[in-house]
């Protein structure tokens, strides 16, 4: 057996032992929580991008401000 193989076995055994301890189980729980939060954030981001894409394709304005009527004020100064 090579030294790399034995080192890999030892490292794997250390990781498995750590994950079976209370600290390892707490680490896994925190990791799952963080992954779920990231998943929720990515889902919200993807839904927003899909909605913006649909609005772009349909030609709808991006914000409500663009739907307000445009008011133009024209002043006239007669030249004498």
C-alpha positions in Angstrom: 0.0 0.0 0.0 1.1 3.5 -0.7 1.5 6.2 1.8 -1.1 8.4 0.1 -3.7 5.6 0.4 -3.0 5.1 4.1 -3.1 8.9 4.7 -6.5 9.0 2.9 -7.9 6.2 5.0 -6.7 8.0 8.2 -8.2 11.3 7.1 -11.5 9.6 6.3 -11.6 7.9 9.7 -10.9 11.3 11.4 -13.8 12.9 9.5 -16.2 10.1 10.2 -15.2 10.2 13.9 -15.7 14.0 14.1 -19.2 13.8 12.4 -20.3 11.2 15.0 -19.5 13.6 17.9 -21.8 16.2 19.3 -19.8 19.0 17.7 -20.0 17.2 14.4 -23.7 16.8 14.6 -24.1 20.5 15.5 -21.9 21.3 12.5 -24.1 19.3 10.2 -27.2 20.9 11.6 -25.8 24.4 11.0 -24.7 23.4 7.5 -28.2 22.2 6.7 -29.7 25.4 8.0 -27.3 27.5 6.0 -28.0 25.5 2.8 -31.7 25.9 3.3 -31.3 29.7 3.7 -29.2 29.9 0.6 -31.7 27.8 -1.3 -34.6 30.2 -0.3 -32.5 33.2 -1.4 -31.7 31.7 -4.7 -35.4 30.7 -5.3 -36.5 34.3 -4.6 -33.8 35.6 -6.9 -34.7 33.2 -9.7 -38.4 34.1 -9.4 -37.6 37.8 -9.6 -35.5 37.3 -12.7 -38.2 35.3 -14.4 -40.7 38.0 -13.6 -38.5 40.7 -15.0 -37.8 38.6 -18.1 -41.5 38.2 -18.7 -42.1 41.9 -18.3 -39.3 42.7 -20.7 -40.6 40.3 -23.3 -44.2 41.5 -23.0 -43.1 45.2 -23.1 -44.4 46.1 -19.7 -42.6 48.9 -17.8 -40.2 47.8 -15.0 -41.6 50.1 -12.4 -44.9 51.7 -11.6 -43.4 55.1 -11.9 -43.2 54.7 -15.7 -47.0 54.2 -15.9 -47.7 57.7 -14.5 -48.9 60.2 -17.1 -46.3 62.5 -18.5 -47.1 66.2 -17.8 -45.4 68.8 -20.1 -45.5 72.5 -19.2 -44.9 74.8 -22.1 -44.3 78.5 -21.5 -44.9 81.0 -24.2 -43.0 84.3 -24.4 -44.2 86.3 -27.2 -41.5 88.3 -28.9 -42.5 91.8 -29.7 
